[in-house]
């Protein structure tokens, strides 16, 4: 009897009980379903060779980056480890799967001059507020999209965000960001609690994909920006790198960026 769907549902419910975020559970379901559909056999019959073949296909034919490969491998290994621990399968076909080595490179950043060119290419207060908040606070795009109006304290110029693993932390923004945030909020006529929403009705909360599209449109408006890699993470990485270049201790930068591992800050920003 093929119990694949039942096992998958039970595993995702377990992740929800353990406090995983909705986006994490959704990503897990998508990856596990893709893997199981590719196998095209009952879950009890899947072997380690099936798993290796699936991962090799992704690496060679779909050109997965090393990080993507490892993320998918970890999801698969966790799923089959749980199945084995629950006595739902007799052997763990993912036990011997090993992560690939990742080449650590400092990603692209933007200079103060480039950042000002980007700001000049913004067409309204919403775009300016997004760019200024991404850089001055160093928040992740998911954290930006999760912000509500009430999360901002304009007196102290700080905000409460919920990072990876639902970890709560304070981030700070500058007076420049505050000016454009206020102007943007003053022009809003909707009653959505979200800090950033779409310009068209029903004015839904912006998604990370929508923020990336906004930055793509900003980039298209000025040829001076065409060679700049403009993503939400570019602002975050620039902020962290600028702090380090100005002499900020690595521990402080890690705290500001919400890193739980200091090595992450050292390898990707320093």
C-alpha positions in Angstrom: 0.0 0.0 0.0 1.4 3.4 -1.0 1.2 5.7 2.0 3.2 8.5 0.5 0.6 11.3 0.8 -0.3 10.3 4.3 3.4 10.3 5.4 4.0 13.6 3.7 1.0 15.2 5.4 2.0 13.9 8.8 5.6 15.2 8.4 4.4 18.7 7.5 2.0 18.8 10.4 4.9 17.8 12.7 6.9 20.7 11.3 4.0 23.1 12.0 3.7 21.8 15.6 7.4 22.4 16.0 6.9 26.1 15.2 8.2 26.2 11.6 7.1 29.2 9.6 4.5 29.0 6.8 7.1 29.7 4.2 9.4 27.0 5.5 6.6 24.4 5.5 5.5 25.5 2.0 9.1 25.2 0.6 9.4 21.8 2.3 6.2 20.5 0.7 7.2 21.7 -2.7 10.6 20.1 -2.6 9.4 16.8 -1.1 6.5 16.5 -3.6 8.9 17.2 -6.5 11.3 14.5 -5.2 8.6 12.0 -4.6 6.9 12.6 -8.0 10.3 12.1 -9.7 10.7 8.8 -8.0 7.3 7.5 -9.2 7.3 4.6 -6.8 5.8 3.9 -3.3 7.8 5.6 -0.6 8.7 2.3 1.0 10.5 1.2 -2.1 12.7 4.3 -2.6 16.4 3.5 -2.4 19.5 5.6 -1.8 20.3 5.2 -5.5 17.0 6.9 -6.3 17.9 9.8 -4.0 21.4 10.2 -5.5 19.9 10.0 -9.0 17.4 12.8 -8.2 20.1 15.1 -6.7 22.5 14.4 -9.6 19.8 15.3 -12.1 19.2 18.6 -10.4 22.9 19.4 -10.2 23.8 18.4 -13.7 20.6 19.1 -15.7 18.9 21.8 -13.8 22.2 23.5 -12.7 21.4 23.8 -9.0 23.9 26.0 -7.2 25.8 24.4 -4.3 23.6 26.0 -1.7 20.4 25.0 -3.5 21.7 21.4 -3.7 22.5 21.3 0.0 19.2 22.8 1.0 17.3 20.2 -1.0 19.5 17.4 0.3 18.9 18.5 3.9 15.1 18.5 3.4 15.2 15.0 1.9 17.5 13.7 4.6 15.4 15.1 7.4 12.2 13.6 5.9 13.6 10.1 5.5 15.2 10.3 9.0 11.8 11.1 10.5 10.2 8.2 8.5 12.8 5.8 9.8 12.6 7.0 13.4 8.8 6.6 13.3 9.2 3.0 12.0 7.3 4.0 8.8 10.1 2.6 6.6 12.6 -0.2 7.4 15.7 1.5 6.0 16.8 5.1 5.6 17.7 5.7 2.0 19.0 9.2 2.7 21.3 8.4 5.6 24.5 8.3 3.5 23.7 11.5 1.5 26.5 14.1 2.1 26.4 17.8 1.5 28.6 19.3 -1.2 31.3 21.9 -0.3 30.3 25.5 -0.9 32.6 28.2 -2.2 32.1 31.2 0.0 32.2 34.5 -1.8 31.3 37.9 -0.7 28.4 38.9 -2.9 27.8 42.2 -4.7 27.4 45.4 -2.8 26.5 48.9 -3.9 28.5 52.1 -3.1 27.0 55.2 -1.6 27.1 56.8 -5.0 25.3 53.9 -6.6 22.8 53.9 -3.8 22.0 57.5 -4.5 21.6 56.8 -8.2 19.1 54.1 -7.3 17.2 56.5 -5.0 17.0 59.1 -7.8 15.5 56.4 -10.1 12.7 55.8 -7.6 9.3 57.2 -8.8 7.4 57.5 -5.5 7.6 57.5 -1.7 6.9 53.7 -1.5 10.0 52.9 -3.6 12.2 55.3 -1.7 10.9 54.0 1.7 11.6 50.4 0.6 15.2 51.2 -0.6 16.0 53.3 2.5 14.6 50.8 4.9 16.3 47.8 3.3 19.7 49.5 3.6 19.5 51.4 6.8 18.0 48.5 8.8 19.7 45.6 7.0 16.6 43.5 7.2 15.8 40.5 5.0 13.1 40.9 2.3 10.9 38.4 4.2 11.2 40.6 7.3 10.4 43.7 5.4 7.2 42.1 3.9 6.2 40.9 7.3 6.3 44.3 8.9 3.0 45.9 10.0 2.5 49.6 10.6 2.3 49.2 14.3 5.8 47.6 14.3 7.4 50.9 13.6 8.4 53.3 16.4 9.2 56.7 14.8 10.2 58.2 18.1 13.1 55.8 18.6 13.3 55.1 14.8 13.3 51.3 15.3 11.1 48.4 14.3 10.4 44.9 15.6 10.9 42.2 13.0 10.6 38.4 13.1 13.5 36.7 11.4 14.4 33.1 10.7 12.9 30.6 13.1 10.4 33.3 14.3 13.2 35.0 16.2 12.2 38.5 17.3 14.8 41.4 17.1 14.9 45.2 17.0 16.2 46.9 13.9 16.9 50.6 13.5 16.4 53.0 10.6 17.6 56.5 9.8 15.8 59.8 9.7 16.0 59.7 5.9 14.1 56.4 5.9 11.6 57.8 8.4 10.8 60.8 6.2 9.8 58.6 3.2 8.0 56.0 5.4 5.9 58.8 6.9 5.1 60.3 3.5 4.2 57.0 2.1 1.9 56.1 5.0 0.2 59.5 4.9 -0.8 58.9 1.3 -2.3 55.5 2.0 -6.1 55.2 1.9 -6.5 51.5 2.7 -6.9 49.9 6.1 -4.4 47.0 5.6 -2.2 46.6 8.7 0.8 45.7 6.5 3.5 48.3 6.2 4.0 47.8 2.4 1.1 47.0 0.1 0.3 46.9 -3.6 -0.8 50.1 -5.3 -3.9 48.5 -6.8 -7.0 47.2 -4.9 -7.4 45.3 -2.8 -4.0 46.6 -1.7 -2.6 43.2 -0.5 0.6 42.9 1.5 3.7 43.0 -0.7 5.4 39.6 -1.2 9.2 39.2 -1.5 8.7 38.6 -5.2 6.8 41.9 -5.6 9.6 43.8 -3.8 12.2 42.2 -6.2 10.0 43.3 -9.2 9.8 46.8 -7.8 13.7 47.0 -7.7 13.8 45.5 -11.2 11.6 48.4 -12.4 13.7 51.0 -10.6 16.8 49.5 -12.3 15.2 49.8 -15.8 14.6 53.5 -15.5 18.2 54.6 -15.5 21.1 53.4 -17.6 23.4 54.3 -14.8 21.9 51.5 -12.7 21.9 48.8 -15.4 25.2 47.3 -14.3 24.3 47.3 -10.6 23.0 44.0 -9.2 20.0 45.3 -7.4 18.2 42.9 -5.1 16.9 43.2 -1.6 19.9 41.3 -0.3 22.2 43.7 -2.1 21.1 46.4 0.3 21.4 44.1 3.3 24.9 42.9 2.3 26.0 46.5 1.6 24.9 47.6 5.0 26.7 44.7 6.8 29.9 45.2 4.7 29.8 49.0 5.3 29.6 48.4 9.1 32.6 46.2 9.0 34.6 48.6 6.8 33.8 51.3 9.3 35.3 49.2 12.1 32.2 47.7 13.7 33.0 44.5 15.7 31.9 41.3 13.9 29.7 40.4 16.9 27.7 43.7 16.6 27.2 43.2 12.8 26.0 39.7 13.4 23.5 40.9 16.0 22.2 43.7 13.7 21.8 41.3 10.8 20.2 38.6 13.0 22.8 35.9 12.4 22.9 33.1 14.9 26.3 31.9 13.6 29.2 34.3 13.6 30.8 32.3 10.8 28.0 33.4 8.5 28.9 37.0 9.1 32.6 36.3 8.7 32.4 34.3 5.5 29.7 36.3 3.7 30.3 39.9 4.8 33.8 40.4 6.2 
